[in-house]
Amino acid sequence: MHCTLLGVPVQSGTGRRGCDMGPNGLRAAGLAEAIAALGHTVRDVGDLKPAPQRPVSHPNASIKALPETVAWLDALVEKAYELSAGALPIFMGGDHVMAAGTVAGVAGHAKDKGRPLFVLWLDAHPDFHTLESTESGNLHGTPAAYFTGQEGFSGIYPDLVAPVDPANVCMVGIRSVDPAERTGLRQAGVTVHDMRAIDENGIAVLIKAFLERVEAENGMLHVSFDVDFLDPSIAPGVGTTVPGGATFREAHLVMEMLHDSGLVTSLDLVELNPFLDERGKAAILLTELTASLFGRQVMDRPTRSYG
């Protein structure tokens, strides 16, 4: 498989600094080397730079860094579309607002190929706020609402050429949802599996059902992996920790199932904040999970010491 790495050092969507170091944190943890060791071709094209800022505004006074964030999205939609044509792109973030650009871009490529795009959203949060509903004003809470075509983004975020059908979005690991998001998710018809669903059914059952749908519809699959999908005890390097996340074993199982399916066509790795990490613990784990997605088996895993 041919893979392209792109760094997206955006942090304007979050209220904390440090996510802009995420791409280099993944590089330092050996992401490219781990994928190449499995027999894949890896090309790192460096870091994206934002487009020129547009004079955008919104009446919601709580919104932070709107022109700066939109400049990143303008550049990223175009770049994600471009990279999707030649290889499997891996977008190294950066905060989760970048998914507004990555998913919009790869959705355009899927539309060109006449195939539906599906999104597996591995996150503690659904990020389903609109520009009107967000109270924190942190725009990393908006990407899923945007790329599924919810109202209120037109003329501000990049024009959406190929909205993702909300029915094609599966969110797993959710455990922090605002009231406005809960209403929006229910009305849109997004599949949401919170941690209770995982506890009651087992994560394999939920992932298997979704992958069967993707395969049955000849879909392309974008995986958006937020570090806070994981329990903070095993992945501390994130600014939005929520207790009770996925375990080491659950996360590796998901990635191994994704590899076995052969359906993944693009990947986000987001919200890694090396400034908050402990000796690279989260960066190394995220690298090892990505290796599982690209074919590393249980017997191949090295022993790690953090002492």
Backbone hydrogen bonds in HBPLUS format (Angstrom, degrees):
<---DONOR---> <-ACCEPTOR-->    atom                        ^
c    i                          cat <-CA-CA->   ^        H-A-AA   ^      H-
h    n   atom  resd res      DA  || num        DHA   H-A  angle D-A-AA Bond
n    s   type  num  typ     dist DA aas  dist angle  dist       angle   num
A0041-THR N   A0001-MET O   2.91 MM  40  6.21 156.0  1.97 155.9 163.4     1
A0088-LEU N   A0002-HIS O   2.87 MM  86  6.21 174.2  1.88 155.3 155.7     2
A0003-CYS N   A0041-THR O   2.76 MM  38  6.01 164.5  1.78 162.8 168.1     3
A0043-ARG N   A0003-CYS O   2.95 MM  40  6.32 149.3  2.05 147.6 157.4     4
A0004-THR N   A0088-LEU O   3.04 MM  84  6.14 157.2  2.09 134.6 137.6     5
A0090-ILE N   A0004-THR O   2.75 MM  86  5.98 160.1  1.79 167.9 166.0     6
A0005-LEU N   A0043-ARG O   2.77 MM  38  6.08 161.3  1.80 147.5 153.8     7
A0045-VAL N   A0005-LEU O   2.97 MM  40  6.13 163.7  2.00 165.6 164.6     8
A0006-LEU N   A0090-ILE O   3.00 MM  84  6.29 157.7  2.05 163.7 162.7     9
A0092-MET N   A0006-LEU O   2.80 MM  86  5.97 166.5  1.82 155.3 159.8    10
A0007-GLY N   A0046-GLY O   2.90 MM  39  5.87 172.9  1.91 145.0 146.0    11
A0048-LEU N   A0007-GLY O   2.77 MM  41  6.01 165.9  1.79 163.9 161.1    12
A0008-VAL N   A0092-MET O   2.70 MM  84  5.75 160.2  1.74 163.3 156.7    13
A0010-VAL N   A0008-VAL O   2.77 MM   2  5.66 142.4  1.91 103.5  94.0    14
A0095-ASP N   A0010-VAL O   2.90 MM  85  6.04 152.4  1.98 147.3 156.1    15
A0014-THR N   A0011-GLN O   3.31 MM   3  5.76 164.4  2.34 111.5 116.0    16
A0140-HIS N   A0013-GLY O   2.82 MM 127  4.49 147.6  1.93 130.9 120.2    17
A0021-MET N   A0018-GLY O   3.02 MM   3  5.60 161.1  2.06 115.2 121.3    18
A0022-GLY N   A0019-CYS O   2.92 MM   3  5.14 162.0  1.95 110.7 116.5    19
A0025-GLY N   A0021-MET O   2.93 MM   4  6.14 143.3  2.07 150.4 162.1    20
A0025-GLY N   A0022-GLY O   3.04 MM   3  4.90 119.9  2.42  93.6 109.7    21
A0026-LEU N   A0022-GLY O   2.99 MM   4  6.31 152.2  2.07 156.5 162.6    22
A0027-ARG N   A0023-PRO O   2.98 MM   4  6.30 150.5  2.07 143.2 152.3    23
A0028-ALA N   A0024-ASN O   2.85 MM   4  5.99 159.6  1.89 144.2 149.5    24
A0029-ALA N   A0025-GLY O   3.04 MM   4  6.21 138.1  2.22 135.4 146.6    25
A0031-LEU N   A0026-LEU O   3.15 MM   5  5.73 161.1  2.19 155.5 157.3    26
A0030-GLY N   A0027-ARG O   2.99 MM   3  5.24 157.3  2.05 106.5 113.5    27
A0034-ALA N   A0030-GLY O   2.89 MM   4  6.00 155.3  1.95 153.5 160.4    28
A0035-ILE N   A0031-LEU O   3.14 MM   4  6.42 156.9  2.19 153.6 158.6    29
A0036-ALA N   A0032-ALA O   2.94 MM   4  6.12 165.2  1.96 152.8 157.6    30
A0037-ALA N   A0033-GLU O   2.90 MM   4  5.97 149.4  2.00 145.0 152.4    31
A0038-LEU N   A0035-ILE O   3.09 MM   3  5.45 152.3  2.17 107.3 115.8    32
A0039-GLY N   A0036-ALA O   2.92 MM   3  5.34 158.4  1.97 119.5 121.1    33
A0051-ALA N   A0071-ALA O   3.00 MM  20  4.83 165.4  2.03 125.9 121.6    34
A0056-VAL N   A0054-ARG O   2.88 MM   2  5.67 127.8  2.16 111.6  95.7    35
A0063-ILE N   A0060-ASN O   3.26 MM   3  6.03 165.7  2.28 120.9 124.6    36
A0064-LYS N   A0137-GLY O   3.00 MM  73  5.34 162.6  2.03 137.4 132.2    37
A0069-THR N   A0065-ALA O   2.98 MM   4  6.06 160.5  2.02 149.6 155.4    38
A0070-VAL N   A0066-LEU O   2.93 MM   4  6.06 168.1  1.94 160.8 164.0    39
A0071-ALA N   A0067-PRO O   3.03 MM   4  6.17 147.7  2.13 142.2 150.4    40
A0072-TRP N   A0068-GLU O   3.28 MM   4  6.66 150.1  2.37 143.3 150.0    41
A0072-TRP N   A0069-THR O   3.12 MM   3  5.24 119.7  2.50  98.2 112.3    42
A0073-LEU N   A0069-THR O   3.05 MM   4  6.42 158.6  2.10 150.2 156.4    43
A0074-ASP N   A0070-VAL O   2.83 MM   4  6.03 158.2  1.87 153.5 158.9    44
A0075-ALA N   A0071-ALA O   3.32 MM   4  6.50 159.7  2.36 142.1 146.2    45
A0076-LEU N   A0072-TRP O   2.89 MM   4  6.06 154.6  1.96 148.0 156.3    46
A0077-VAL N   A0073-LEU O   2.95 MM   4  5.94 168.9  1.97 156.2 156.3    47
A0079-LYS N   A0075-ALA O   3.10 MM   4  6.28 159.2  2.14 145.5 152.0    48
A0080-ALA N   A0076-LEU O   2.77 MM   4  5.78 165.2  1.79 155.4 158.9    49
A0081-TYR N   A0077-VAL O   3.13 MM   4  6.25 158.8  2.17 145.5 151.1    50
A0082-GLU N   A0078-GLU O   3.05 MM   4  6.27 157.5  2.10 143.9 150.3    51
A0083-LEU N   A0079-LYS O   2.90 MM   4  6.12 166.4  1.91 155.4 158.1    52
A0084-SER N   A0080-ALA O   3.08 MM   4  6.08 146.1  2.19 142.6 150.7    53
A0085-ALA N   A0082-GLU O   3.35 MM   3  5.82 150.8  2.44 108.0 115.2    54
A0086-GLY N   A0083-LEU O   3.38 MM   3  5.93 147.7  2.50 110.8 117.2    55
A0267-LEU N   A0089-PRO O   3.05 MM 178  6.42 153.1  2.13 158.8 165.3    56
A0091-PHE N   A0267-LEU O   2.79 MM 176  6.18 166.2  1.81 165.6 166.2    57
A0269-LEU N   A0091-PHE O   2.92 MM 178  6.19 154.0  1.99 172.0 165.6    58
A0093-GLY N   A0269-LEU O   2.74 MM 176  5.88 171.0  1.75 162.4 163.3    59
A0271-GLU N   A0094-GLY O   2.76 MM 177  5.64 170.2  1.77 153.8 154.9    60
A0098-MET N   A0095-ASP O   3.18 MM   3  6.30 170.2  2.19 129.5 131.4    61
A0099-ALA N   A0096-HIS O   3.06 MM   3  5.67 159.2  2.10 116.2 121.3    62
A0100-ALA N   A0097-VAL O   2.97 MM   3  5.73 156.1  2.03 121.1 127.4    63
A0101-GLY N   A0098-MET O   2.91 MM   3  5.35 131.4  2.15 108.3 120.3    64
A0102-THR N   A0098-MET O   2.92 MM   4  6.26 165.1  1.94 155.1 159.7    65
A0103-VAL N   A0099-ALA O   2.99 MM   4  5.56 158.7  2.04 133.1 139.7    66
A0105-GLY N   A0101-GLY O   2.97 MM   4  6.03 155.0  2.04 143.9 150.8    67
A0106-VAL N   A0102-THR O   2.95 MM   4  6.21 171.4  1.96 158.0 159.4    68
A0107-ALA N   A0103-VAL O   2.85 MM   4  5.82 145.8  1.97 145.2 154.8    69
A0108-GLY N   A0104-ALA O   3.21 MM   4  6.40 144.0  2.35 136.7 144.5    70
A0108-GLY N   A0105-GLY O   3.18 MM   3  5.28 125.1  2.50  96.3 109.3    71
A0109-HIS N   A0105-GLY O   3.31 MM   4  6.73 149.2  2.41 141.8 149.6    72
A0110-ALA N   A0106-VAL O   2.92 MM   4  6.22 156.0  1.98 146.0 152.6    73
A0111-LYS N   A0107-ALA O   2.91 MM   4  6.13 153.3  1.99 145.1 152.3    74
A0112-ASP N   A0108-GLY O   3.10 MM   4  6.38 151.5  2.18 141.3 148.3    75
A0113-LYS N   A0109-HIS O   3.13 MM   4  6.48 144.3  2.27 144.2 153.6    76
A0113-LYS N   A0110-ALA O   3.11 MM   3  5.09 122.1  2.46  93.5 108.0    77
A0115-ARG N   A0110-ALA O   3.01 MM   5  5.30 170.4  2.02 151.9 149.9    78
A0114-GLY N   A0111-LYS O   3.01 MM   3  4.96 153.9  2.08 101.2 109.5    79
A0220-MET N   A0116-PRO O   2.91 MM 104  6.28 161.1  1.94 162.0 168.4    80
A0118-PHE N   A0220-MET O   2.78 MM 102  6.03 161.2  1.81 163.8 170.1    81
A0222-HIS N   A0118-PHE O   2.89 MM 104  6.21 170.5  1.90 160.1 160.8    82
A0119-VAL N   A0168-ASN O   3.04 MM  49  6.42 160.3  2.08 148.0 152.3    83
A0170-CYS N   A0119-VAL O   2.93 MM  51  6.30 166.5  1.94 170.1 174.3    84
A0120-LEU N   A0222-HIS O   2.92 MM 102  6.32 159.5  1.96 157.9 164.8    85
A0224-SER N   A0120-LEU O   2.94 MM 104  6.24 169.8  1.95 165.0 167.1    86
A0121-TRP N   A0170-CYS O   2.81 MM  49  5.98 169.1  1.82 153.7 157.5    87
A0172-VAL N   A0121-TRP O   2.87 MM  51  6.15 161.9  1.91 154.9 158.8    88
A0122-LEU N   A0224-SER O   2.96 MM 102  6.06 157.5  2.02 153.2 160.6    89
A0226-ASP N   A0122-LEU O   2.95 MM 104  6.06 173.9  1.95 171.7 173.6    90
A0123-ASP N   A0172-VAL O   3.25 MM  49  6.52 151.4  2.34 156.5 164.8    91
A0175-ARG N   A0124-ALA O   2.86 MM  51  5.17 172.9  1.87 135.1 133.4    92
A0176-SER N   A0124-ALA O   3.06 MM  52  5.99 129.1  2.33 174.0 162.5    93
A0144-ALA N   A0127-ASP O   3.06 MM  17  5.66 130.0  2.32 151.2 160.8    94
A0129-HIS N   A0141-GLY O   2.89 MM  12  5.71 160.2  1.93 165.8 161.0    95
A0134-THR N   A0130-THR O   3.18 MM   4  6.19 149.7  2.27 154.0 157.7    96
A0141-GLY N   A0138-ASN O   3.19 MM   3  6.20 157.6  2.24 124.5 128.6    97
A0142-THR N   A0139-LEU O   3.15 MM   3  5.43 155.6  2.21 118.0 116.6    98
A0146-TYR N   A0142-THR O   3.16 MM   4  6.35 158.5  2.21 158.0 164.6    99
A0147-PHE N   A0143-PRO O   2.93 MM   4  6.22 172.4  1.94 166.6 164.7   100
A0150-GLN N   A0145-ALA O   3.00 MM   5  5.37 160.0  2.04 171.8 165.4   101
A0149-GLY N   A0146-TYR O   2.93 MM   3  5.35 159.9  1.97 117.1 120.8   102
A0164-VAL N   A0147-PHE O   2.80 MM  17  5.97 174.0  1.80 162.5 161.6   103
A0156-ILE N   A0153-PHE O   3.01 MM   3  5.54 156.2  2.07 138.6 140.4   104
A0157-TYR N   A0153-PHE O   3.07 MM   4  5.53 145.5  2.19 145.9 156.0   105
A0168-ASN N   A0165-ASP O   2.71 MM   3  5.34 161.7  1.74 124.6 131.3   106
A0169-VAL N   A0166-PRO O   3.13 MM   3  5.36 160.0  2.17 114.1 114.8   107
A0191-THR N   A0169-VAL O   3.22 MM  22  6.27 153.5  2.29 172.1 165.1   108
A0171-MET N   A0191-THR O   2.82 MM  20  6.13 170.1  1.83 158.4 161.1   109
A0193-HIS N   A0171-MET O   2.70 MM  22  5.91 168.9  1.71 162.7 166.7   110
A0173-GLY N   A0193-HIS O   2.97 MM  20  6.31 137.8  2.16 163.3 175.6   111
A0195-MET N   A0174-ILE O   3.23 MM  21  6.19 135.4  2.44 156.4 152.3   112
A0181-GLU N   A0178-ASP O   3.04 MM   3  5.26 119.2  2.42 103.7 118.9   113
A0182-ARG N   A0178-ASP O   2.95 MM   4  6.26 158.5  1.99 158.2 165.2   114
A0183-THR N   A0179-PRO O   3.11 MM   4  6.40 160.4  2.15 152.5 156.3   115
A0184-GLY N   A0180-ALA O   3.04 MM   4  6.21 164.0  2.06 144.9 149.7   116
A0185-LEU N   A0181-GLU O   2.80 MM   4  5.94 165.6  1.82 161.6 164.1   117
A0186-ARG N   A0182-ARG O   3.16 MM   4  6.24 159.8  2.20 143.2 148.5   118
A0187-GLN N   A0183-THR O   2.99 MM   4  6.20 163.4  2.01 153.5 158.2   119
A0188-ALA N   A0184-GLY O   2.93 MM   4  6.00 152.7  2.01 146.1 153.7   120
A0189-GLY N   A0185-LEU O   3.00 MM   4  6.04 141.6  2.15 142.3 151.1   121
A0190-VAL N   A0185-LEU O   3.33 MM   5  5.52 153.8  2.40 148.1 152.3   122
A0197-ALA N   A0194-ASP O   3.07 MM   3  5.36 118.3  2.47 102.0 116.0   123
A0198-ILE N   A0194-ASP O   3.18 MM   4  6.60 151.5  2.26 147.0 155.3   124
A0199-ASP N   A0195-MET O   2.87 MM   4  6.11 158.8  1.91 148.1 153.8   125
A0200-GLU N   A0196-ARG O   2.84 MM   4  6.04 155.9  1.89 152.8 159.2   126
A0201-ASN N   A0197-ALA O   2.92 MM   4  5.86 154.6  1.98 144.5 151.0   127
A0202-GLY N   A0198-ILE O   2.75 MM   4  4.83 146.2  1.86 130.4 140.2   128
A0207-ILE N   A0203-ILE O   3.05 MM   4  6.26 167.5  2.07 156.9 160.1   129
A0208-LYS N   A0204-ALA O   2.89 MM   4  5.88 163.2  1.92 149.8 155.2   130
A0209-ALA N   A0205-VAL O   3.19 MM   4  6.31 160.2  2.24 143.2 147.5   131
A0210-PHE N   A0206-LEU O   3.33 MM   4  6.57 157.9  2.38 143.4 148.8   132
A0211-LEU N   A0207-ILE O   2.94 MM   4  6.18 167.6  1.95 159.1 162.5   133
A0212-GLU N   A0208-LYS O   2.99 MM   4  6.15 151.0  2.07 148.7 156.2   134
A0213-ARG N   A0209-ALA O   3.32 MM   4  6.59 146.2  2.44 138.0 145.7   135
A0213-ARG N   A0210-PHE O   3.05 MM   3  5.21 122.8  2.39  99.5 113.6   136
A0214-VAL N   A0210-PHE O   3.07 MM   4  6.47 159.2  2.12 153.3 158.8   137
A0215-GLU N   A0211-LEU O   2.98 MM   4  6.17 167.0  1.99 151.8 154.9   138
A0216-ALA N   A0212-GLU O   2.96 MM   4  6.02 159.0  2.00 142.7 149.0   139
A0217-GLU N   A0213-ARG O   3.10 MM   4  6.26 142.6  2.25 147.0 155.3   140
A0219-GLY N   A0214-VAL O   2.88 MM   5  4.94 173.7  1.88 155.4 153.3   141
A0218-ASN N   A0215-GLU O   3.11 MM   3  5.06 166.2  2.13 107.9 110.5   142
A0265-THR N   A0221-LEU O   2.81 MM  44  5.41 175.1  1.81 148.8 149.9   143
A0223-VAL N   A0266-SER O   3.04 MM  43  6.39 163.7  2.07 144.3 146.5   144
A0268-ASP N   A0223-VAL O   2.76 MM  45  6.19 155.6  1.82 159.8 165.7   145
A0225-PHE N   A0268-ASP O   3.05 MM  43  5.68 167.2  2.07 129.5 132.1   146
A0270-VAL N   A0225-PHE O   2.94 MM  45  6.19 171.8  1.94 158.8 160.8   147
A0229-PHE N   A0226-ASP O   2.88 MM   3  5.57 164.6  1.90 124.9 127.7   148
A0227-VAL N   A0270-VAL O   3.14 MM  43  6.38 156.9  2.20 155.8 158.5   149
A0230-LEU N   A0227-VAL O   3.03 MM   3  5.86 154.9  2.10 121.8 126.7   150
A0246-ALA N   A0229-PHE O   2.91 MM  17  6.08 164.2  1.94 155.0 149.7   151
A0231-ASP N   A0246-ALA O   2.95 MM  15  5.33 154.4  2.02 148.2 139.8   152
A0234-ILE N   A0231-ASP O   3.00 MM   3  5.87 157.2  2.06 127.1 132.1   153
A0235-ALA N   A0231-ASP O   3.22 MM   4  6.37 137.7  2.41 141.4 151.9   154
A0238-VAL N   A0236-PRO O   2.83 MM   2  5.76 139.0  2.00 106.7  95.6   155
A0273-ASN N   A0237-GLY O   2.79 MM  36  5.06 170.5  1.80 138.0 138.0   156
A0251-ALA N   A0247-THR O   2.95 MM   4  6.12 165.9  1.97 154.6 158.3   157
A0252-HIS N   A0248-PHE O   3.07 MM   4  6.28 165.4  2.09 151.5 155.3   158
A0253-LEU N   A0249-ARG O   2.97 MM   4  6.10 154.9  2.04 145.5 152.9   159
A0254-VAL N   A0250-GLU O   3.02 MM   4  6.31 158.4  2.07 150.1 154.9   160
A0255-MET N   A0251-ALA O   3.13 MM   4  6.43 165.1  2.15 151.0 154.4   161
A0256-GLU N   A0252-HIS O   2.86 MM   4  6.05 156.3  1.92 151.8 158.6   162
A0257-MET N   A0253-LEU O   2.91 MM   4  6.08 155.5  1.97 150.4 156.9   163
A0258-LEU N   A0254-VAL O   2.94 MM   4  6.22 152.2  2.02 148.1 156.2   164
A0259-HIS N   A0255-MET O   2.99 MM   4  6.26 155.1  2.05 144.0 150.4   165
A0260-ASP N   A0256-GLU O   2.93 MM   4  6.19 165.5  1.95 149.1 152.9   166
A0261-SER N   A0257-MET O   2.99 MM   4  6.16 143.0  2.13 142.6 152.0   167
A0262-GLY N   A0259-HIS O   3.10 MM   3  5.47 133.2  2.33 106.4 118.0   168
A0276-LEU N   A0273-ASN O   2.91 MM   3  5.61 150.3  2.00 122.5 130.0   169
A0277-ASP N   A0274-PRO O   3.16 MM   3  4.82 152.1  2.25  95.3 103.8   170
A0281-LYS N   A0278-GLU O   2.95 MM   3  5.44 152.3  2.02 115.3 123.7   171
A0284-ILE N   A0280-GLY O   2.86 MM   4  5.96 162.5  1.89 160.2 164.2   172
A0285-LEU N   A0281-LYS O   3.06 MM   4  6.22 161.1  2.10 145.0 150.5   173
A0286-LEU N   A0282-ALA O   2.87 MM   4  6.03 161.7  1.90 150.6 155.7   174
A0287-THR N   A0283-ALA O   3.01 MM   4  6.18 149.8  2.10 140.4 148.7   175
A0288-GLU N   A0284-ILE O   2.89 MM   4  6.18 155.8  1.95 149.0 155.8   176
A0289-LEU N   A0285-LEU O   2.84 MM   4  6.08 154.1  1.90 152.2 159.4   177
A0290-THR N   A0286-LEU O   3.01 MM   4  6.17 154.2  2.07 140.6 147.5   178
A0291-ALA N   A0287-THR O   2.95 MM   4  6.24 150.4  2.04 144.3 152.7   179
A0292-SER N   A0288-GLU O   3.06 MM   4  6.39 144.6  2.19 139.9 148.8   180
A0292-SER N   A0289-LEU O   3.09 MM   3  5.03 119.4  2.48  92.1 107.0   181
A0293-LEU N   A0289-LEU O   3.08 MM   4  6.48 148.3  2.18 144.4 152.9   182
A0293-LEU N   A0290-THR O   3.06 MM   3  5.00 116.3  2.48  92.9 108.5   183
A0294-PHE N   A0290-THR O   3.06 MM   4  6.41 138.2  2.24 142.1 153.8   184
A0294-PHE N   A0291-ALA O   3.10 MM   3  5.02 125.5  2.41  91.4 105.7   185
A0296-ARG N   A0291-ALA O   2.89 MM   5  5.47 168.7  1.91 139.9 137.7   186
A0295-GLY N   A0292-SER O   3.21 MM   3  5.18 166.1  2.23 103.5 106.1   187
A0300-ASP N   A0297-GLN O   2.91 MM   3  5.32 153.3  1.98 112.4 121.1   188
A0301-ARG N   A0298-VAL O   3.32 MM   3  5.73 167.8  2.34 113.4 116.9   189
